[in-house]
Amino acid sequence: MNDSELKFPQWQAPFQELIIEFTLQRLPEKLQKAEALVQGRLQQLDQGSNHRNEKIALQDALSILRVMKSDGLHSVDRNK
């Protein structure tokens, strides 16, 4: 899926790159970047805007990031 097919490419593109990352050594950096973008966008939307669909997508992304963080980063540590 390219950026023009994403509803919220500002944060979904880096998130998508993280999901398809196969190099474990790159995972922590990409995870941190995606998490910062998602958190930052969520904070922007909490400041008075009413973007319900994007907020739901952001919350879903945060849930996925939490799972990846707990599962994926432990794998990186074991493979060093």
N, C-alpha and C positions, 0 to 999 in steps of 0.2 A: 504494500500500500504506500503510495507516495503522499507528499504533503498536501497536494490538492484534494485528496480523497479523505483527509482527516478533518473532523469537525473543529478541533482545537489544536492546530499544528504547532503553536508556540510551545506547548509542553508535551503534546502527544508524540511528536517526532523523536525527541530524545528518549522518551519512555519506550517507544517502539524499538529504538536502537538497543536499549538495555535488554529488552525481552529477547531479542534475537542474538545477543552477544554470546559467542561460544568460547571466547578466550577468558578463562577464569581470572587471569591477572588484570584484565581491564574492568572486570565487573565492579569492584569497589568504587572506582572513579566514576563510572557511568551511573552507578546506583546513587551516589552522592549528588551528581548533577541533576538527575531526574527528580530525586526527592526535593532538592532545593527549588526547582522550577514548579513542581506540583504544589509544594507548601506556599511558595510565593504567590502563585496564581490564586490559590484558595484564600489567602489573606486579602488579595486585591478584591476578590468577589465579595468577601464579608463586609467590605466597606460600603454597603448601601446598594449594591447592584442586585438584580434579581435574575440570575442565570441558573435556574434550578437544574437543568440538564447537565450543564458543565460542572456544577457543584457535585452532582451525583457521580459523574465520571471521575472527578478529582478524588472523591472519597474512595471509589473503587480502586483507582490507581494507588492511593496510599495503602490500602489493604494489601494489594499485590506487592508493593515495595517492602512492606513489613515482612511478608512471608519470604521474599527473595533475600532480604537482609538477614533473617535468622537462618535460613537454609543455605543460601548461596555463599555467604561470607565464611561460614564454617568449612565449606568445601575448599575455598581458597586457602584457608589456614592449613588444612590437612595436606594440601598438594604442594606446599612450599618445601 
